[in-house]
Amino acid sequence: MIIRYIVIISRRQILTVHTLSKEKIVAAAVQIINNQESLTFTRLSKLLGTRSQAIYNYFPDVMAIKTAVAIDFYNQLSQRLEVDLLGLSGKQAIKTFANVSVQFSLSHFLVVQKVLSIPANEDYDKTSNNGLPAVLKILNKLLDSLIEDQKLQLIISRMLRNLIIGEIIHIGNDRFNDKLVAARDSFDKMLNITLLSL
């Protein structure tokens, strides 16, 4: 009886090892974030039907999982941008980049909040930015065609990123609901002002 019980446990462990993956853990983490629950190994293991220890084979801690969620989000955003920017150039492409970034982020707002909360430190900075450079590379490529001066390009890039992130945070928290000017219209005007000097 004891031997049979050990065999059953061993089969379950083997099954878990074969069915668990980083992608499944990240998907479960996103589900937990969207449910506005605390992201813990215990909660993840229950959702995945496994033991907490099994998750440690893929991620050393919760911060590493949050980082993986950030990478996944940025990769999805960069893929979406590549599609929506196809055939566009100049200021229109930059405006499309900004609008797509805002709308895509708002459709994943709870995840974005978690992504933005990841602290920049030596341990996770390089990893957490793995997905972000793909998005920044797209923006810089768009700016390259309009701005030769690298310093000015960086300033405009930062200005656009500030506008985008500010828009996401304020709309996501329902702070831009004044009927005098629709949020989308004011964002378009802000983009026009930013791009006026280019």
C-alpha positions as CSV (number, residue, x, y, z in Angstrom):
1,M,0.0,0.0,0.0
2,I,2.8,2.5,0.9
3,I,4.7,1.5,-2.3
4,R,1.6,2.1,-4.4
5,Y,1.1,5.5,-2.8
6,I,4.7,6.5,-3.5
7,V,4.3,5.5,-7.2
8,I,1.1,7.6,-7.5
9,I,2.9,10.6,-6.0
10,S,5.9,10.0,-8.4
11,R,3.5,9.9,-11.4
12,R,1.9,13.2,-10.3
13,Q,5.3,14.8,-10.0
14,I,6.4,13.6,-13.4
15,L,3.1,14.8,-14.9
16,T,3.5,18.2,-13.3
17,V,7.0,18.6,-14.5
18,H,5.9,17.8,-18.1
19,T,2.9,20.0,-18.1
20,L,4.2,23.1,-16.3
21,S,6.1,25.8,-18.2
22,K,7.2,29.4,-17.9
23,E,4.4,30.4,-20.3
24,K,1.7,28.7,-18.2
25,I,3.0,30.3,-15.0
26,V,3.0,33.8,-16.6
27,A,-0.5,33.2,-18.0
28,A,-1.7,32.2,-14.5
29,A,0.1,35.2,-13.0
30,V,-1.7,37.5,-15.4
31,Q,-5.0,35.9,-14.4
32,I,-4.3,36.5,-10.7
33,I,-3.3,40.1,-11.4
34,N,-6.5,40.7,-13.4
35,N,-8.5,39.2,-10.5
36,Q,-6.8,41.8,-8.3
37,E,-5.4,39.2,-6.0
38,S,-2.0,39.0,-4.4
39,L,0.5,37.3,-6.6
40,T,2.0,34.5,-4.5
41,F,3.5,31.1,-5.2
42,T,0.7,29.5,-3.1
43,R,-2.0,31.1,-5.2
44,L,-0.2,30.3,-8.4
45,S,0.3,26.7,-7.4
46,K,-3.4,26.3,-6.6
47,L,-4.4,27.8,-9.9
48,L,-2.0,25.6,-11.8
49,G,-2.9,22.5,-9.9
50,T,0.7,21.9,-8.7
51,R,2.9,22.5,-5.6
52,S,4.6,25.8,-4.8
53,Q,8.0,24.0,-5.0
54,A,7.4,23.1,-8.6
55,I,7.2,26.8,-9.6
56,Y,10.7,27.4,-8.1
57,N,12.1,25.3,-10.9
58,Y,11.1,28.1,-13.3
59,F,11.3,31.3,-11.2
60,P,13.3,32.0,-8.0
61,D,10.8,34.4,-6.6
62,V,7.6,36.5,-7.2
63,M,9.6,39.5,-8.5
64,A,11.0,37.2,-11.3
65,I,7.5,36.3,-12.2
66,K,6.4,39.9,-12.3
67,T,9.4,40.6,-14.5
68,A,8.3,37.8,-16.9
69,V,4.8,39.3,-17.0
70,A,6.4,42.6,-17.9
71,I,8.5,41.0,-20.7
72,D,5.4,39.2,-22.0
73,F,3.4,42.5,-22.0
74,Y,6.1,44.5,-23.8
75,N,6.5,41.7,-26.4
76,Q,2.7,41.7,-27.1
77,L,2.7,45.5,-27.4
78,S,5.7,45.5,-29.8
79,Q,4.0,42.9,-32.0
80,R,0.8,45.0,-32.0
81,L,2.8,48.1,-32.9
82,E,4.6,46.4,-35.8
83,V,1.2,45.5,-37.3
84,D,-0.5,48.8,-36.8
85,L,2.5,50.9,-38.0
86,L,2.9,48.9,-41.3
87,G,3.2,51.4,-44.1
88,L,3.1,54.5,-41.9
89,S,5.9,57.0,-41.5
90,G,6.6,60.5,-40.1
91,K,4.5,62.3,-37.6
92,Q,1.4,60.1,-38.4
93,A,3.4,57.0,-37.5
94,I,4.5,58.6,-34.2
95,K,0.9,59.5,-33.3
96,T,-0.2,56.0,-34.2
97,F,2.5,54.6,-32.0
98,A,1.3,56.7,-29.1
99,N,-2.4,56.0,-29.6
100,V,-1.9,52.2,-30.0
101,S,0.4,52.2,-26.9
102,V,-2.3,53.9,-24.8
103,Q,-5.2,51.8,-26.1
104,F,-3.4,48.5,-25.8
105,S,-2.2,49.4,-22.3
106,L,-5.6,50.4,-21.1
107,S,-7.0,47.1,-22.3
108,H,-4.4,45.5,-20.0
109,F,-4.5,48.2,-17.3
110,L,-4.2,46.0,-14.2
111,V,-1.1,44.3,-15.7
112,V,0.4,47.6,-16.7
113,Q,0.0,48.9,-13.1
114,K,2.0,45.8,-12.0
115,V,4.6,46.3,-14.7
116,L,5.1,50.0,-13.8
117,S,5.5,49.0,-10.1
118,I,8.6,46.9,-10.8
119,P,11.5,48.8,-9.2
120,A,14.6,49.5,-11.3
121,N,17.5,47.9,-9.4
122,E,20.6,46.0,-10.3
123,D,19.1,42.6,-9.9
124,Y,16.1,43.0,-12.1
125,D,16.7,46.1,-14.2
126,K,18.3,44.3,-17.2
127,T,15.7,41.5,-17.1
128,S,12.7,43.7,-16.7
129,N,13.8,45.8,-19.6
130,N,14.1,42.8,-21.9
131,G,10.8,43.5,-23.6
132,L,10.9,47.3,-23.3
133,P,13.8,47.9,-25.7
134,A,11.8,46.3,-28.6
135,V,9.1,49.0,-28.0
136,L,11.7,51.8,-27.7
137,K,13.5,50.6,-30.8
138,I,10.3,51.1,-32.7
139,L,9.8,54.6,-31.4
140,N,13.5,55.5,-32.0
141,K,13.3,54.2,-35.6
142,L,10.2,56.5,-36.2
143,L,12.1,59.5,-34.6
144,D,15.2,58.8,-36.7
145,S,13.5,59.8,-39.9
146,L,12.5,63.2,-38.3
147,I,15.3,64.1,-36.0
148,E,19.0,63.9,-36.7
149,D,20.2,65.4,-33.4
150,Q,20.5,62.4,-30.9
151,K,20.1,64.6,-27.8
152,L,16.9,66.2,-29.2
153,Q,15.7,62.7,-30.2
154,L,16.1,61.5,-26.6
155,I,14.2,64.5,-25.3
156,I,11.3,64.0,-27.7
157,S,11.3,60.2,-26.9
158,R,11.1,60.9,-23.2
159,M,8.4,63.5,-23.7
160,L,6.3,61.1,-25.7
161,R,6.8,58.3,-23.2
162,N,5.8,60.7,-20.4
163,L,2.6,61.6,-22.3
164,I,1.8,58.0,-23.0
165,I,2.3,56.7,-19.5
166,G,0.5,59.7,-18.0
167,E,-2.4,59.1,-20.3
168,I,-2.6,55.5,-19.3
169,I,-2.5,56.1,-15.6
170,H,-5.0,59.0,-15.6
171,I,-7.5,57.3,-17.9
172,G,-7.1,54.0,-16.2
173,N,-7.8,55.6,-12.9
174,D,-10.8,57.6,-14.4
175,R,-9.2,61.0,-13.8
176,F,-9.7,62.4,-17.4
177,N,-13.5,62.3,-17.4
178,D,-14.2,66.0,-17.8
179,K,-16.9,66.5,-20.5
180,L,-15.4,69.8,-21.7
181,V,-12.8,67.9,-23.6
182,A,-12.7,64.2,-24.3
183,A,-9.5,62.4,-23.1
184,R,-8.8,61.2,-26.6
185,D,-9.1,64.7,-28.1
186,S,-6.9,66.2,-25.5
187,F,-4.3,63.5,-26.0
188,D,-4.3,64.2,-29.8
189,K,-3.8,67.9,-29.1
190,M,-0.9,67.2,-26.7
191,L,0.7,65.0,-29.4
192,N,0.3,67.7,-32.0
193,I,2.0,70.2,-29.6
194,T,4.9,67.8,-28.9
195,L,5.4,67.1,-32.6
196,L,5.0,70.8,-33.7
197,S,8.7,71.5,-33.6
198,L,9.7,68.5,-35.7
